[in-house]
Amino acid sequence: MKRWITSSQVSCVRSVLHDAGTGLVGEALGSCEQGSSFVFDPFSAYDERIVTNPNLLVTGAIGTGKSTIVKMLLARGLSEGRCAVVMDPKGEYAELANELGGKVIELGAGATSWCSPFSGDRRDDLALVETLIGASRGVALSDEERYWLETTWSTAMADPVSRPLAHLAHALSGHLRDSQPHAQRTLAFALRRFVDGDLSGLFDGEGEPVVPDGGLVVLDLSRAWNSDHFVVTGLAAMAVARRYLATRDGAGYLVVDEAWALLSDPRVAHWLQGSWKLARARATSHVLVLHRWSDAYAAADEGSAQRAKVTSILRDCDTTVLFRQDPGELALLEEVLALHPRERQVVTELTRGRALIRYGASRSIVRLEPTPRDLRVIDTDAAMRDSRG
């Protein structure tokens, strides 16, 4: 006898937990709810077809263990010869860099160093300049401004230059006078900010730029955090990270802490979407760290293109680490992840240091168990000092 059932009925009967663990080999992050070790590495999971891409989303309330699991993942990955770049908006990863022999580069207003975000690919670099200008103004370029930017770029940047922003600003400097056409003038003023104005020294400057090197690079963005410049700084820092990882052999992590600040900007979200889609081709695991889902959707109205972009980026993380969620966040969580009723209950009841980890089609409730080495690098995260208690 044939019987028809709906997808909602199937979801009600399927098991949401898989506490036998991943079956992967390596140093464990902790233990599953029923006692087996939980080993996870996004690249190994992808190789074993456990997940469809290496991207991760780590989310939860303050003090539940987000930065702890990220640091544990990085420490294990680096021990396997992988590399990592961390976008650190609050200066919380210096201890990790010191312990693991990494490099900290401080960026932002008043910093003594600058990094070039440009890759040398003229098409990609032009798209980045357009996004930087739009993010700095909070308004996308008009059609006329885009025309003049593309026209100037094609002539002024015919040959490679070490400082594209300065070169482009110089090419447009003659349009700063009041008598010049409006679109060319506004474009010239926007570029001047990056070279001689309030954004100077961030990603253009005198002398040679700092070049990231080594297995672990922490881009300290704390000077820009809570400033009007953070979105621009974060976008360019991500371009620096992406450029650096592309020069390395093998797989690498790109950690974006406080990711909501970038996702909430429509222009930046559009630019980021392309990076996520190329995660497998570039052997990059994007690790997004969010506190409140609602922050990422602050500028994304229901049914808007921005909402669709943010949702697409979050869904393109085939591994989701869910620490305790505030009840007010569950509606968005359900919209993006289609939580099972049991999962919805679990994520509001998790205690500190425990997470529901969704990896491909599998689910595990995991208790983090930091090693003595882990504790040395997560010591600044006071919330996890007693994670095993």
Beta strands, then each sheet from edge to edge (+ up, - down):
strand 1: 30-32
strand 2: 37-38
strand 3: 56-59
strand 4: 83-88
strand 5: 103-106
strand 6: 216-220
strand 7: 252-256
strand 8: 284-290
strand 9: 319-322
strand 10: 354-359
strand 11: 362-368
sheet 1: 2+ 1- 11+ 10- 9+ 3+ 8+ 7+ 4+ 6+ 5+
end
